[in-house]
Every structure is written in C-alpha cells, then in structure tokens.
Amino acid sequence: MALFCKNNRTFAKTYRTQDMQAEQLTLFDELDASTIIPCPFLGRKVVATGSFSQSRQTLRSTLLKLGANEVRFDKLQRNTHFLLVGDNPDPEVINYWRLYVHDGYNICRLTTEDLLCIQSGNYSAYQMPEDMPKELHLTQEHVYWNAPEISGLKNTRQASPLALNATDVLYGKEIFVHPSIMDAMPTLAQALGCLGAYANTEMADDTDCILIPKSMPQNISQAVENYYNSSRATQFNIPFILLEDLQTYIMERAQQFPDPTLSSLISII
C-alpha cells in the first residue's frame, strides 16, 4: 500500500508539471510574434566616421553588444546597413554615402542621438532589411546631375541633362523614349533617326540616354526605376535629355543644316 501511495504521489507530481508546461505553451502560442521588434543593429553592418564621446574600442563594443555583425571605421560599401556619423566626419565617407544613396542603396545615416534612442529601446524607427536591395527613386538630382565631389569617387559620371550644343552630340546614341511620348509625337523617332540617333521604347543595357520632360511624369519615372532596380547594374549613370531641349535642338539643327525630311517633321514634333 505504501508503494502505491508513493507512486501515486509521483504520478500526481508529474501530472502537475506537465499541466504547467502545457499552460505555458498555450500562453506562448497566444503571443503575436510580429509585435516583437529586434534591435535594428542585429546582424547588420555598421560604419562609423568622425569623433565620438567614447573611444573607438568602446563604441565597437557597444555596437557589437547591440547585435551588430560588423563594425568598421574606414570604408563605406553598398551592403552597409548603417552609417553612424560623429563630429568632423571624413568627407570621403560622407560623399560615398551620397553616391550610394544616389544609386538607390538605402544606407541609413545615424547620429549619436539616434544611437542613444536605439540604446533606450526605440527600435521601430530604425529597422533595416538584412539584404540591401536597390530602391532607386528618381528625383531632380538624378536628372540634373551636378555633384563633382561624388562623381570622382567611382567611375566618372556622365553630365546630365545632356548638353545639346554640338552637331553630332546625338549621333550613334540609343535613346529611351517612353511610349507615352512616342504616342504624342509619332514622328519623333524619325527625327532622331535623321540626327543619327535611335529611339527605343524599352530600356536596355545599351541605353545611352533617357528622354524626359521637365515635369518628370510619374509613368516615365516609374519605368526607369523598375528597369534599374531589377537590373544587374550597380550604379545609376545614364544621362537624361530634356524633351524641351531636344525640340529646340531639332529646330535649330534644321535651320543650320537644311534637311527636307527633318524640316517636314518639325511642325509635328
């Protein structure tokens, strides 16, 4: 009888333990995993530039404890997730950041105040994807490329918009002309052909220029963004031609170098 009681107590103890475990699992299952926000540095690459209130060794240790996968103090790369900027940052590092942002790489720039916010647990505002996809958003800065301090960092960037001030400036150029422009100006492709250029309604690896109105219509911007973001190109380096400049250039060209075919197209363009 005593043995039975002992086994009975053992059985009861085991039962209660299993019951508690089942209850804990039930509570865990009810938690919404999407509400758990990880530290933004977790598994990410960080580059720091400038001077900080703490030494580099201490700052590196702080970022690694917050989950950073790599902390560097030298060169910025396209796959960098965060650029932490202190006092008197290296101008070259900042220009590389501007260059990569121009090319569609969304490297998050942080200040020391941002770092303090993250350390205090404010994670939601600083989340970054593990992979750094290209997410080019076309702006006036891309159309009116004017940043010599950036253009010298990598391959020399072509001037944009293209200056139409030479007789053969368009010769041999393949120009992306959006279908909406071609529909509105059906003779434009023929006019460009008279100038030695080729109009293509689709972007390709050999596209030399992009024709765009000053108003930057959204459908044209979207077409350029979609092509670049899905391509293997690592930099956006295609100059633009302003439609208004092209119209003026064609008229001036027809006056300077009489061409019956070109002249007959001017009124339609």
N, C-alpha and C positions, 0 to 999 in steps of 0.2 A: 504493500500500500504506500509506503514512504517513497519508494522508487517511482511509483505512479505520480505522486504529488510533485516530485522533483521534475519529472519530465513534463508534467502539466504546467509548472511554473516556467520552465524553459520554453515551452511552446507558446505560452502567453507572452513572454518577453519578446520572442522572435516575431510574433504576430504584431505586437505594438510597434516594433521597429520598422517592419515592412509597411505598416499603415502610415507611419510618419513619413517614410520615404515616398510613398505614393502621393501623400498630400503635398509634399514639397515639389514633386514633379508636376503636379497639377497646377500649382501656383506659378511655376516657371513657364509652363506652356501658355499660360494666360498673358505673359508679358509680351508686348509688341516690340520685336527686335528692331524695327525701323526707328524707334524712339531713342535707341542707344547710339549716341554720336561719338565717334572715336576722336582722339586728339588729331588735329589736322597734320601734324608732323609724322604721324605713324607710317613708317615705311617710305617716307618721302626724302627727296634730295634737296638740301639747303645750301645756298651760297651766301656768305656774309661778307660785306665790304664796309670799310670805314672803321672808326674807333667806337668802342662801347665802354660803358662804366665798368665792365668786368673784363678780365683777360680773355684772350682767345681760347686758352685751355678751359677756362671756366665756362665760357659761352658754348664751346663744343660739348662739354659735359652736360650742360643744361639742355641743349637741343637733343642730344642722344637719349637722355633720360625721358624726354617727352616723346620719344619714339622715332626720331629721325634716323633714316637708314644711312645717310652720308652727309657730312658737314665739311664744306670747303671754304677757303678764304682766298681763292685765286681766280679761276676762270669760270665764266658762266657758259652753260651749254643749253641746247634746245630742250633736253629732257630734264632740266632743273625745274623743280616744283615751286620753290620759294626763294626770293632774293631778299635777304634781311639787310637793310641799309642803316648804317650808323652815321656818326658825324664825319664830315670830309671823306665821302666815299671815293673810290677810284673811278675817275671819269670814264675810263675804257670799259669797266664793268657795267656802268650805267648805260653807256652807248650800246653795248652788246644787248642789254635788256631791251632797249628801244628798238634795236634791229630785229630781235626775235619776235617782239610784240607786233612790229610792222609786218612780219612774215606769217602771223597768225598763231604764234605759240603763246598761250595764255599763262605766262610765268607770273605768279602772284608776288607783288612787291610789298614788303612789310617794313614797318618802322619799329623802333623799340617799344612804342606804345602798343602796337599790335602784339608784340611778343608778350607784354605784360597781360594783355587781355586773354591771350591763349593760356598763359600760366594760371590765370584766375579761373579758368574753366569755360571761357566763352569760345566754344568750338564751332558753332553752327555757321558763323560768318566767314570762316576761313577754310572750308572744305575744298579739297582739290582731288581730281581723279588720279588714279595710280598711273595710267598712261596719259601722255600729253599729246592729244590729237591736235591737228591743225584746225583752227576755227577762225579763219580769216573773215573779218567784217569790213567790207570795203568802205573807205572814208575819203574825204577830200585829201588827206595826207598821202594816200596811195596815188591819187590822180595827179596831184601837184607835188611830186617828189622833190624835196628841197632840204636835204639833210646831209651835207658833205661829211660831217663828223661821223656819221653812221655808215655812209656808203663806202668809206675806205677800209672798214673793218674786214669785210669779206670780199668776194668778187665785186669789181666795180659795177655800180648800179647805173642803168641807163636813165638819162634825163627824161622826165615825164611832167607835163604832156610833151609830146614830140614837137619840136620847133619846125614848122613847115616853111623854111626860108631858103631852101636850095632846090634847084631844078630836078634833081634826081633823088630827093630825100625819101620818096616812096617806092623807088624802083626796086623790084625783087622782094618787096615786103608782103608777107601774108597777114591780112588784117581781119580780126574777128569783128564781123558786123552782125549784130543781133537781128533775128528775123523781123522784129517789130520795126527796125529802121529800114530794112530791105523792103518790107511791105509798103512803107510810106514813101520810099524813094526807089522805085523799081529799076531806074537806070543808073543807080549809084555804082553797082558792080561793074557796069560797062565803062563808066567814067574812070573808075580806079584802074581798070584794065588799060585805058588809054595812057595812064601815068606809069604803067609798068608794075602795078600792084595787083594783088589777088585777094578778092573778098571771099571770106568763108563764114557761113552762118553757124559753124560749130568751132569751138576752141579745140586746139590740138597741141601736141608737144612742140610743133614747129611754128606756132603762132608768134608773130613778131610784134604786133601792136593790137590794141583794143580800141575800137571806136566807141565813143560815149558822148552824149550831150552834156553840157554843163550842169543840167538839172539832175544828173545821175539817176535815171529811172530805176525803180526797185527791181523790175524784171531783168534788167541788164546786169545790175549789181549781183543779183542772186545767181544768175547764170555763171558769172565769173567766179564767185565764191564757191559754188558747187563743184565746178571743174577743178579749181586749185585744191580745195580741201580733200578731194578724192584722188588727186594725182600723186605721183611719187616725188614731185618737186619739193625741195627743202627751203626754197626761198621764193618770194613773190617779186619778180624782176621783169615784168612785162610793161613797157611804157604805154601810155594812153595817147590817143589822138582825139582832140575835141571836135565834135561834128561841126560846130560853128567855124572853127579854124579851117577844117577841110573844105567847107563850102566856099569860104573866101579864097583859099588857095587854088581851087579849081577854076574859079572865075578869073583870078589874076593870071593863072597859067594860060588860059585860053586867050587872054588879051596879049600876053607877051609872045606866045608861040601859037599862032593861029592854027587851029585844028578843027576842020569842019565837023567831024564826029563829036568831039568834045564840046564844041560851041553849041551844037544842037541839043546837048544833054543838060546844059546849064539851067535853062528855064524850068526843067522838070525837077532838078535837084534843089 
